[in-house]
């Protein structure tokens, strides 16, 4: 059974992600790109500073994708942190590309995926990728359908030594099961937060098997979570609503790994502090009602 280990500086301790021990509190790099996740950041030095601050705080799990920018966040990570500390674990994802309008068209044919894996290797400056998540669905959410051909391609690249660990993203429970029938996975990365609880059963099932669940948009996405119950608990604990939302996720299940994103070092430190707030049973019960 995979159980969290204590971490001296970050909330939630650590989790064994495949053969790597990572901090449960991680960092998502998507917001380092420009508007609509396209182009360079307005403040390049600030973006580099956030990445260095994340590692300085003890974070060992960074989430990215070569589609962010595209290439922008990977290049920033390389500039800020390469040569990478041995403890640093960088997760990326494939399965979508970008178009001139900023859309996210699917790119899941075997040749597409091989190209994306090699582009991630090049832009990050590594010989093998720590984790590649197979992105399914579309910008509106999950979609049914087989991932067999796509995931078998990633499993082949893993056998070739280009990928260390595999996961799935934006996937249905059925697609998660299908992927696990092809190759072992170490995580599922789906949209999940206080107000979007559709994966409750999946979170618990994965926890039993020692597989991480990594919620994206933990704070509601491009529209921040808004709830009177959330605001009420936040006022009671003299905290921000976003801090309480992160703390709830951290206490929801030991297999949840957080990757909140920000382009501000001050906000990064606030997120770390917020995720460490202890919620009592009354707080949790009140917050649980938001998603019901």
Secondary structure, 3 states (H helix, E strand, C coil): CCCCECCCCCCCCEEEECCEEEECECEECHHHCCHHHECCCCCHHHHHHHHHHHHHCCCCEEECCCCCECCHHHHHHHHHHCCCCCCCEEEEEECECCCCCCCCCECCCHHHHHHHHHHHHHHHCCCCEEEEEEECCECCECCCCCCHHHHHHHHHHHHCCCEEEEEEECCCHHHHHHHHHHCCCCEEEEECECCECCCHHHHHHHHHCCCEEEEECCCCCCCCCCCHHHHHHHHHCCCCHHHHHHHHHHHHCCCECECCECCCHHHHHHHHHHHCCCCCHHHHHHHHHHHC
